[in-house]
Amino acid sequence: MQFSILLVVLLLLSAVGFRMGRGRALQVGGPKARALHSLPSYYGYYVALWCGIPAVFLIAIWLSCEPFILQGIVVGALPADAKSLPSAQLSLLMNEVRQLGSSGDYQHASGAIASTAAEQYRNLRNMSFGAMAVISLAMAILGCVLGVRYIRPDLRARNKVEGVVKIFLIASSTVAIFTTIGIVLSLLFESLRFFRMISPVDFLFGLDWSPQMAMRSDQVGSSGAFGAVPLFAGTLLISLIAMVVAVPIGLLSAIYMAEYAHPNFRSVAKPLLEVLAGIPTVVYGFFAVLTVAPFLRDAGAAVGFSIASESALATGIVMGIMIIPFISSLSDDVITAVPDSLRQGAYGLGATRSETIKQVVIPAALPGIIGGVLLAVSRAIGETMIVVMAAGLSAHLTANPFEAVTTVTVQIVTLLVGDQEFDSPKTLSAFALGLVLFLVTLVLNVVALNVVRKYREKYD
């Protein structure tokens, strides 16, 4: 709460700096500010940046260094017997001290040492925050004053403000890039550990998936089986059913919305259709378990088919319903982007509306439609919650949509639930599955982008 108040005060000071900078620019710029190099608002932004950036930079450095300094002071003040504890026990003691110091309730402390250290930690943190607040506010005020003093008619305020914005954009993109690299490397290193224990050939082409590892070598199933083909087959089967449902409905609805629907109807129906994209996947899972799966089971029994309560068919249908807005929205945007001159030319040659759509509009929009479909496939492959609730956890190698199957994402969740040891093949196999899933979705996204880029029609 105190930190939020400090940030609000800094924002208010920056706003005051903006007003002061803009007013100072109008004052020194002469009549109608014609002598100024930049617009008056840029001088306001210039002062606001002088006010906010140094203070925020100081707060970031302070908060990153504060835990280590406070921990060193608290550990140095501990009794000699507490200092001599093993590193693991000392770490547990400091965790307790930090929790007690944050809450301020020392009644549940494990001992007098912990409560005393927690009180000292809390006092030191309060002093640290007070010092940080005073220094950061002083820096903000000083920056505001200096920024106002630097304002003169020939100051290139726009260049300086845009330079700061450019640096911020570069830093943001760099963080995104390094985050992606970190995700890939974390998957890669753990997957390499797994492949040192299990052959990649057995993993990628094995037909049995039973990752349970026994605690002793004399127990049954002590070696486990890590053939991932049943998982890949289940993922492909459910994704295929989902796309069979989503592609026709999504594409036909996009054609209707773009070519046939009245503008008033489109303004209402399109947002309602896109509401499906905002429904949580767990709600789709409930819908699959409580409505779709029992209906398919009863309908199959009526005509002599045996459909399991947890089937790939029910999961794929509900997943396809979830994906409809992705295909519909992307296809609608691509179809509406086709120039009207092509439609008018087709009408001038005597084509009907349906012939124009089939022979002119759809071929012109086909690259974008294909790209949207491939992106929807990536969305289907990565879905987890619907499969967990409606398809089950059994790794069956089957092409029968009436049976229960599982997917790669479901097994990743299953393998990482609970207390796990990250040096066993069972847990490390989740990273190998994640790496394969990442590569598959990456390939699909690259193919979609290349298709759109290669076959995209450019019109004048």
Phi, psi and omega per residue, in radians:
M1 nan -0.793 3.127
Q2 -1.091 -0.694 3.137
F3 -1.127 -0.703 3.104
S4 -1.095 -0.718 3.107
I5 -1.086 -0.706 3.122
L6 -1.080 -0.753 3.118
L7 -1.126 -0.686 3.104
V8 -1.105 -0.724 3.114
V9 -1.100 -0.702 3.105
L10 -1.127 -0.675 3.088
L11 -1.120 -0.722 3.106
L12 -1.120 -0.709 3.088
L13 -1.112 -0.678 3.103
S14 -1.126 -0.696 3.092
A15 -1.115 -0.703 3.087
V16 -1.113 -0.709 3.091
G17 -1.079 -0.670 3.091
F18 -1.054 -0.814 -3.134
R19 -1.103 -0.739 -3.137
M20 -1.141 -0.739 3.134
G21 -1.138 -0.748 3.126
R22 -1.144 -0.739 3.109
G23 -1.121 -0.714 3.113
R24 -1.116 -0.674 3.116
A25 -1.126 -0.735 3.103
L26 -1.140 -0.518 -3.123
Q27 -1.283 -0.712 -3.078
V28 -1.595 -0.129 -3.060
G29 -1.486 -0.076 3.127
G30 1.407 -2.941 -3.134
P31 -1.055 2.194 3.122
K32 0.988 0.387 3.062
A33 0.975 0.607 -3.110
R34 -1.278 -0.404 -3.115
A35 -1.410 -0.128 -3.085
L36 -1.342 2.507 3.054
H37 -1.236 -0.658 -3.057
S38 -2.144 3.001 3.062
L39 -1.146 2.645 -3.115
P40 -1.021 -0.552 -3.127
S41 -1.118 -0.554 3.124
Y42 -1.151 -0.592 3.067
Y43 -1.186 -0.593 3.039
G44 -1.135 -0.764 3.088
Y45 -1.105 -0.624 3.131
Y46 -1.051 -0.824 3.126
V47 -1.186 -0.677 3.127
A48 -1.098 -0.655 3.086
L49 -1.171 -0.716 3.062
W50 -1.051 -0.576 -3.115
C51 -1.334 -0.739 -2.975
G52 -1.607 -0.711 -2.988
I53 -1.124 -0.856 3.129
P54 -1.043 -0.685 -3.136
A55 -1.165 -0.756 3.133
V56 -1.152 -0.691 3.108
F57 -1.086 -0.739 3.097
L58 -1.095 -0.750 -3.137
I59 -1.094 -0.726 -3.139
A60 -1.092 -0.786 3.124
I61 -1.159 -0.710 -3.117
W62 -1.084 -0.827 -3.100
L63 -1.182 -0.532 3.126
S64 -1.312 -0.520 -3.122
C65 -1.623 -0.387 -3.028
E66 -1.028 -0.804 -3.088
P67 -1.042 -0.688 -3.115
F68 -1.202 -0.700 -3.131
I69 -1.186 -0.799 3.138
L70 -1.110 -0.703 3.126
Q71 -1.114 -0.705 3.110
G72 -1.094 -0.702 3.132
I73 -1.178 -0.771 -3.114
V74 -1.160 -0.754 3.124
V75 -1.120 -0.663 3.116
G76 -1.144 -0.447 3.141
A77 -1.575 -0.045 3.137
L78 -1.233 2.708 3.044
P79 -1.071 2.834 -3.056
A80 -1.093 -0.672 -3.129
D81 -1.184 -0.528 3.093
A82 -1.310 -0.628 3.100
K83 -1.136 -0.541 -3.086
S84 -1.453 0.075 3.111
L85 -1.140 2.688 3.033
P86 -1.021 2.742 -3.047
S87 -1.051 -0.646 -3.138
A88 -1.148 -0.788 3.134
Q89 -1.184 -0.651 3.093
L90 -1.140 -0.640 3.084
S91 -1.135 -0.720 3.083
L92 -1.107 -0.704 3.118
L93 -1.091 -0.740 -3.140
M94 -1.205 -0.596 3.046
N95 -1.080 -0.739 3.104
E96 -1.127 -0.689 3.140
V97 -1.108 -0.754 3.141
R98 -1.137 -0.733 3.123
Q99 -1.128 -0.783 3.119
L100 -1.142 -0.689 3.126
G101 -1.160 -0.591 3.122
S102 -1.238 -0.690 -3.109
S103 -1.429 -0.541 -3.082
G104 1.385 0.091 3.136
D105 -1.848 1.917 -3.079
Y106 -1.742 0.164 -3.083
Q107 -1.202 -0.547 -3.085
H108 -1.700 0.358 3.119
A109 -1.193 2.595 -3.119
S110 -1.282 -0.292 -3.141
G111 -3.051 3.111 -3.125
A112 -1.161 -0.584 -3.134
I113 -1.116 -0.772 -3.115
A114 -1.149 -0.732 -3.120
S115 -1.183 -0.714 3.112
T116 -1.118 -0.790 3.128
A117 -1.131 -0.646 3.130
A118 -1.150 -0.700 3.108
E119 -1.135 -0.724 3.089
Q120 -1.113 -0.728 3.130
Y121 -1.078 -0.736 -3.140
R122 -1.141 -0.737 3.124
N123 -1.120 -0.747 3.133
L124 -1.126 -0.662 -3.127
R125 -1.211 -0.654 3.079
N126 -1.131 -0.731 3.079
M127 -1.100 -0.707 3.142
S128 -1.118 -0.745 3.135
F129 -1.146 -0.706 3.113
G130 -1.073 -0.775 3.117
A131 -1.114 -0.727 3.134
M132 -1.097 -0.735 -3.125
A133 -1.132 -0.778 -3.111
V134 -1.125 -0.805 -3.085
I135 -1.186 -0.734 -3.123
S136 -1.157 -0.707 3.094
L137 -1.169 -0.658 3.087
A138 -1.121 -0.721 3.101
M139 -1.127 -0.662 3.124
A140 -1.124 -0.779 3.130
I141 -1.134 -0.759 3.116
L142 -1.094 -0.726 3.104
G143 -1.109 -0.655 3.111
C144 -1.111 -0.767 -3.135
V145 -1.134 -0.789 3.140
L146 -1.132 -0.708 3.129
G147 -1.062 -0.724 3.121
V148 -1.160 -0.665 -3.126
R149 -1.186 -0.530 -3.106
Y150 -1.353 -0.177 -3.068
I151 -1.262 2.202 3.044
R152 -2.605 2.865 -3.034
P153 -1.038 -0.613 -3.086
D154 -1.547 0.110 3.112
L155 -1.225 2.194 -3.139
R156 -1.440 1.255 -3.047
A157 -1.152 -0.696 -3.119
R158 -1.091 -0.745 3.131
N159 -1.095 -0.722 -3.116
K160 -1.207 -0.745 3.136
V161 -1.134 -0.776 3.132
E162 -1.163 -0.549 3.051
G163 -1.117 -0.732 3.100
V164 -1.134 -0.741 3.106
V165 -1.086 -0.689 3.117
K166 -1.106 -0.736 3.092
I167 -1.079 -0.723 3.113
F168 -1.097 -0.728 3.120
L169 -1.143 -0.728 3.111
I170 -1.098 -0.733 3.125
A171 -1.115 -0.702 3.136
S172 -1.124 -0.787 3.119
S173 -1.147 -0.607 3.110
T174 -1.147 -0.712 3.094
V175 -1.071 -0.748 3.130
A176 -1.098 -0.727 -3.130
I177 -1.137 -0.823 -3.118
F178 -1.183 -0.524 3.047
T179 -1.120 -0.763 3.090
T180 -1.078 -0.778 3.125
I181 -1.076 -0.718 3.119
G182 -1.103 -0.703 3.107
I183 -1.095 -0.799 -3.117
V184 -1.109 -0.776 -3.115
L185 -1.168 -0.656 3.115
S186 -1.110 -0.712 3.067
L187 -1.159 -0.738 -3.045
L188 -1.162 -0.812 -3.085
F189 -1.130 -0.774 3.128
E190 -1.198 -0.577 3.095
S191 -1.175 -0.660 3.095
L192 -1.120 -0.649 3.049
R193 -1.073 -0.691 3.125
F194 -1.174 -0.711 -3.098
F195 -1.273 -0.261 2.986
R196 -1.258 -0.459 3.133
M197 -1.635 -0.656 -3.092
I198 -2.109 2.349 -3.126
S199 -1.131 2.372 3.073
P200 -1.033 -0.554 3.115
V201 -1.153 -0.785 3.104
D202 -1.108 -0.617 -3.127
F203 -1.245 -0.799 -3.042
L204 -1.405 -0.426 -3.042
F205 -2.162 0.038 3.113
G206 -1.262 2.609 -3.053
L207 -1.815 -0.017 -3.121
D208 -2.116 2.278 3.112
W209 -2.131 1.864 3.083
S210 -2.592 1.451 -2.986
P211 -1.382 0.071 -3.112
Q212 -1.152 2.238 3.139
M213 -1.944 2.323 3.128
A214 -1.362 2.705 3.130
M215 -1.334 -0.496 3.136
R216 -2.165 2.674 -3.076
S217 -1.223 -0.348 -3.119
D218 -1.543 -0.009 3.126
Q219 -1.443 2.762 3.112
V220 -1.221 2.412 3.134
G221 1.285 0.541 -3.082
S222 -1.248 -0.380 -3.091
S223 -1.594 -0.530 -3.108
G224 1.310 2.873 3.095
A225 -2.314 2.234 -3.015
F226 -2.166 0.674 3.025
G227 -1.422 2.014 -2.979
A228 -1.605 0.055 -3.125
V229 -1.028 -0.744 3.078
P230 -1.018 -0.592 3.114
L231 -1.227 -0.751 3.107
F232 -1.115 -0.705 -3.136
A233 -1.145 -0.732 3.108
G234 -1.127 -0.724 3.095
T235 -1.078 -0.765 -3.138
L236 -1.147 -0.707 -3.115
L237 -1.125 -0.847 -3.130
I238 -1.145 -0.721 3.127
S239 -1.128 -0.657 3.123
L240 -1.120 -0.788 3.104
I241 -1.082 -0.721 3.141
A242 -1.083 -0.730 -3.123
M243 -1.258 -0.574 3.059
V244 -1.079 -0.593 3.101
V245 -1.391 -0.770 -2.956
A246 -1.383 -0.687 -3.018
V247 -1.139 -0.906 -3.139
P248 -1.091 -0.799 -3.098
I249 -1.155 -0.785 -3.131
G250 -1.128 -0.753 -3.109
L251 -1.211 -0.762 -3.141
L252 -1.152 -0.682 3.095
S253 -1.147 -0.635 3.102
A254 -1.147 -0.712 3.113
I255 -1.103 -0.752 3.141
Y256 -1.133 -0.795 -3.115
M257 -1.096 -0.658 -3.050
A258 -1.460 -0.541 -2.968
E259 -1.992 -0.483 -3.010
Y260 -2.006 -0.579 -2.966
A261 -1.216 2.530 3.029
H262 -1.211 2.528 -3.122
P263 -0.946 -0.651 3.126
N264 -1.161 -0.736 3.102
F265 -1.162 -0.701 -3.139
R266 -1.100 -0.690 -3.120
S267 -1.129 -0.369 3.120
V268 -1.721 -0.765 -3.020
A269 -1.263 -0.670 -3.095
K270 -1.111 -0.818 3.056
P271 -1.091 -0.638 3.115
L272 -1.134 -0.659 3.099
L273 -1.159 -0.667 -3.122
E274 -1.330 -0.173 3.034
V275 -1.076 -0.520 3.120
L276 -1.007 -0.556 -3.141
A277 -1.238 -0.366 -3.121
G278 -1.632 -0.066 3.129
I279 -1.325 2.278 3.118
P280 -1.042 2.530 -3.099
T281 -1.131 -0.459 3.111
V282 -1.160 -0.534 3.075
V283 -1.186 -0.710 3.031
Y284 -1.059 -0.641 3.102
G285 -1.108 -0.750 3.064
F286 -1.057 -0.743 3.133
F287 -1.075 -0.690 3.135
A288 -1.181 -0.737 -3.068
V289 -1.288 -0.729 -2.997
L290 -1.580 -0.394 -3.031
T291 -2.098 -1.020 -2.995
V292 -1.236 -0.853 -3.095
A293 -1.081 -0.833 3.075
P294 -1.076 -0.651 3.123
F295 -1.111 -0.793 3.129
L296 -1.146 -0.674 3.128
R297 -1.116 -0.784 3.141
D298 -1.209 -0.682 3.118
A299 -1.163 -0.685 3.095
G300 -1.162 -0.686 3.098
A301 -1.125 -0.563 -3.127
A302 -1.179 -0.525 -3.119
V303 -1.861 0.125 3.047
G304 1.650 0.220 3.099
F305 -1.765 2.504 3.088
S306 -1.742 1.848 -3.134
I307 -1.947 2.183 -3.116
A308 -1.183 2.695 3.095
S309 -1.110 -0.569 3.038
E310 -1.959 1.757 -3.021
S311 -2.215 2.719 3.070
A312 -1.170 -0.498 -3.116
L313 -1.145 -0.867 3.133
A314 -1.077 -0.745 3.131
T315 -1.106 -0.784 -3.118
G316 -1.135 -0.661 3.133
I317 -1.119 -0.837 -3.125
V318 -1.171 -0.667 3.093
M319 -1.137 -0.644 3.073
G320 -1.111 -0.682 3.070
I321 -1.077 -0.674 3.133
M322 -1.152 -0.568 -3.047
I323 -1.503 -0.259 -3.095
I324 -0.889 -0.796 -3.124
P325 -1.071 -0.576 3.133
F326 -1.094 -0.891 -3.117
I327 -1.182 -0.756 -3.109
S328 -1.092 -0.814 -3.083
S329 -1.177 -0.804 3.138
L330 -1.123 -0.764 -3.136
S331 -1.152 -0.675 3.118
D332 -1.097 -0.739 3.120
D333 -1.120 -0.682 -3.132
V334 -1.211 -0.732 -3.109
I335 -1.164 -0.752 3.132
T336 -1.188 -0.332 3.111
A337 -1.376 -0.228 3.094
V338 -1.166 2.248 -3.077
P339 -1.053 2.485 3.103
D340 -1.149 -0.366 3.130
S341 -1.085 -0.571 3.085
L342 -1.178 -0.734 3.107
R343 -1.119 -0.780 -3.123
Q344 -1.133 -0.637 3.074
G345 -1.113 -0.715 3.105
A346 -1.146 -0.717 3.088
Y347 -1.105 -0.639 3.134
G348 -1.159 -0.478 3.096
L349 -1.478 0.018 3.073
G350 1.702 0.140 -3.139
A351 -1.320 2.559 3.050
T352 -1.406 3.046 -3.134
R353 -1.112 -0.776 -3.135
S354 -1.129 -0.695 3.104
E355 -1.156 -0.650 3.099
T356 -1.102 -0.733 -3.140
I357 -1.145 -0.785 -3.072
K358 -1.257 -0.646 -2.979
Q359 -1.818 -0.225 -3.104
V360 -2.153 -0.995 -3.003
V361 -1.200 -0.898 -3.093
I362 -1.102 -0.814 3.070
P363 -1.022 -0.638 3.128
A364 -1.212 -0.582 -3.106
A365 -1.657 0.017 -3.008
L366 -1.055 -0.744 3.129
P367 -1.015 -0.758 3.116
G368 -1.159 -0.627 3.106
I369 -1.128 -0.774 3.130
I370 -1.104 -0.714 3.092
G371 -1.080 -0.716 3.088
G372 -1.125 -0.661 3.122
V373 -1.151 -0.734 3.127
L374 -1.151 -0.651 3.062
L375 -1.142 -0.635 3.089
A376 -1.164 -0.601 3.076
V377 -1.097 -0.734 3.081
S378 -1.055 -0.671 3.097
R379 -1.126 -0.692 -3.137
A380 -1.205 -0.692 -3.129
I381 -1.122 -0.609 -3.090
G382 -1.529 0.011 -3.128
E383 -1.239 2.465 -3.076
T384 -2.173 -0.910 -2.927
M385 -1.089 -0.740 -3.129
I386 -1.087 -0.710 -3.116
V387 -1.189 -0.690 3.130
V388 -1.044 -0.739 -3.032
M389 -1.473 -0.518 -2.977
A390 -1.996 -0.332 -3.070
A391 -1.904 -0.303 3.110
G392 1.598 -3.056 -3.077
L393 -2.054 0.069 -3.077
S394 -1.401 2.239 3.133
A395 -1.569 1.512 3.139
H396 -1.805 2.330 3.048
L397 -1.572 1.677 -3.068
T398 -2.639 2.673 3.036
A399 -1.873 0.136 -3.129
N400 -1.460 2.003 -3.117
P401 -1.232 -0.164 -3.137
F402 -1.482 -0.110 -3.108
E403 -1.780 2.892 3.127
A404 -1.436 2.377 3.080
V405 -2.365 3.100 3.067
T406 -2.404 2.966 -3.078
T407 -2.183 3.041 -3.110
V408 -1.122 -0.771 -3.081
T409 -1.140 -0.643 3.130
V410 -1.131 -0.728 3.128
Q411 -1.179 -0.586 3.076
I412 -1.081 -0.781 3.108
V413 -1.093 -0.770 -3.111
T414 -1.096 -0.710 -3.079
L415 -1.245 -0.436 -3.063
L416 -1.828 0.107 3.114
V417 -1.449 2.379 3.090
G418 1.538 -3.014 3.120
D419 -1.378 2.070 -3.079
Q420 -2.196 2.639 3.016
E421 -1.684 2.179 -3.050
F422 -1.520 0.420 3.032
D423 -2.140 0.229 3.128
S424 -1.855 2.612 3.126
P425 -1.044 -0.546 -3.120
K426 -1.040 -0.843 -3.119
T427 -1.296 -0.707 -3.118
L428 -1.176 -0.391 3.119
S429 -1.132 -0.455 3.097
A430 -1.108 -0.640 3.115
F431 -1.231 -0.632 3.080
A432 -1.125 -0.739 3.075
L433 -1.100 -0.724 3.105
G434 -1.098 -0.654 3.109
L435 -1.137 -0.756 3.109
V436 -1.107 -0.763 3.126
L437 -1.102 -0.709 3.104
F438 -1.082 -0.766 -3.132
L439 -1.137 -0.684 -3.138
V440 -1.131 -0.848 3.141
T441 -1.159 -0.597 3.082
L442 -1.110 -0.764 3.120
V443 -1.095 -0.748 3.129
L444 -1.092 -0.738 3.130
N445 -1.154 -0.708 3.116
V446 -1.133 -0.752 3.114
V447 -1.080 -0.755 3.134
A448 -1.064 -0.773 3.137
L449 -1.148 -0.689 3.130
N450 -1.189 -0.664 3.106
V451 -1.098 -0.803 3.137
V452 -1.119 -0.725 -3.092
R453 -1.232 -0.654 -3.053
K454 -1.344 -0.717 -3.014
Y455 -1.845 0.159 -3.138
R456 -1.187 2.315 3.119
E457 -1.536 2.294 3.104
K458 -1.899 2.198 -3.099
Y459 -2.027 2.553 3.095
D460 -1.468 nan nan
